[in-house]
Amino acid sequence: MDLSEITHYGDPVTASGDGAYVQPDVDLPDEPYAPTLIAGQQLRDSAQQAAASARLGETRVPGSLRAQAAPSGLSGVTLTPDRTQLQVLILHAGAADFGLPSARALLQAHGIPFTTLDATTAPLDAAALVAPDGTGRYQAVVLTSNALTTETRPGYYESALNTDEWSTLFEYERTFGARQLALFGYPQASPEDYGLRAAPELASSAADLTVTPAGKAVFADLTGAVPVRYAYNYPSRLEAVPGVTTTPVLTDAGGNVLAATSTSPDGRERMLLTMAQNPYLLHTQLLGDGLIQWLTRGVHLGEYRRFLQVDIDDWFLYADRFDPTTGKIVPRDFRLRGSDALSLRDQQSAVRTQYPAAPNFRYAQAFNGLGADVTAPNTCAPAASVADPLSAVTKCLANSFDWVNHSRDHLNMDTMNRSDAFTQLYQNALIGSYMRLPMSLRAVVTPEHSGLGWYSPAAGQNKVDYGLNAGNRELMQATSLMGMRYVASNHSVPSQWDPQCPNCGVTSP
């Protein structure tokens, strides 16, 4: 095939040295966001609604025992105060408690074992807190709200625990040195006083928080402001309480307190947050590691790591860019530079050097030929006059990586006909050949893993796994015509892998 027959090939590219690449104005259909982003956005929307509508108020603590709970405290129970199990207790006020998902996610993200106790149905007594041999069952306690608040009728709030159960909990924490974290709270004196009082006139659903000097000991990993958005919060002020020492750890621009550690008159250590939490909101994610380290005193099972994942595909294509200044997406504004490609080669070399067991480690780059300049010179130091430095450097580094066909234009292939699918795969292979990219012609990564029976029933909806039988037969015919025998699958989709043999291939029907 002559180069002139490749649709879109030869469209002008504009670049200055190693500067910004300008995507050719090609008439491509808008592609929907990846399903993870669609689902993520829906979850975030749900999170915003839940956290922004979360309201608390003065909560009454029942003074009489409930029929199903007759705790006697820890009196008469064998105790071994210097021994506790390495797990955390989550106390919540029922399945609808808006703080429960946040508490679960906080501990799950760190791999920490935990037990949940529904305070509306299960008694909190000695047996729930202390093992038969006197060992404490929990190293720490998480409260979904500081009073385990339930709204028994409109505007009337009542604690899910009665006074005896609160006393039993406090006695356990004091005896075993267990710290207590209230993920959300309306500052008040009952069931216990943290030395804070809410300023109701300042309550809102947004705030920008600063870590105080004392708070650096808790949130050592945070270096800037913590934006609280879509989460109801109660800015508070310090209140002198006999025997209570309160230390603000997060404050807003007006100096109002939204998180504080507090020592009770009996020596227990507590922390109170006065903003609603949700695992899909940014501030909850940012605060998580600091909260866990404080809660467990840094001693716990599991670990927590933060990763920035970069998918190594779409080589040669443009991408959208998030502008942190405006908070908006700038479409088709980013593309790899030649220097990025050189840096990747150097990082690959460093991996080979650092790990003697992997002296031949190579990245497999999935590429899209649209935008590649096959006439670019072969050089790792392109001059300013080179129209597309990335193409020039790619030729220079061609043998540094393995290359995989990802289609020419990165179009969705769920319903693509055989002719168009073949054109996408064949012309991309041809461009790769002209670029002298070593690649296997027997493998392909379809855009967004499309064509395998995992697709949206309608525009804007989450993708559904209809199974490989619902895959695009014409696409499979096109891959067969290309001599391809392997199509990359998505292990987050049940039908696309075998859990009994994760590294085995699954045959397309």
Buried (B, 14 or more C-beta within 10 A) or exposed (E): EEEEEBEBBEEEBEBEEBEEBBBBEEEEEEEBEEBEEBEEEEEBEEBBEBBBEBBBBEBBBBEEBBEEBEBEBBEEBEBBEEEBBBBBBBBBBBEEBBBBBBBBBBBEBBEBBBEBBBBBEBBBBBEBBBBEEEBBBBBBBBBBBBBBBBBEEEEEBBBBBBBBBBBBBBBBBBBBBBBBBBBBBBBBEBBBBBBBBBBEEBBBBBBEBBBBEEBBBBBEBBEEBBEBBBBBBBBBBBBEBEEBEBBBBBBBEEEBBBBBBBBBEEEBBBBBBBBBBBBBBBBBBBBBBBBBBBBBEEEBBBEBEEEEEEEEBBBBBBEEBEEEEEEEEEEBBBBBBBEEBBEBBEEBEEEBEEEEEEEEEEBBBBBBBBBBBBEBBBBBEBEEEBBBBBBBBBBBBBEBBBBBBBBBBBBBBBEBBBEBBBBBBBBBBBBBEBBEBEBBBEBBBBBBBBBBBBBBEEEEEEBBBBBBEBBBEBBBBBBEEBEBEEBBBBEEBEBBBEEEEEEEEBEBE
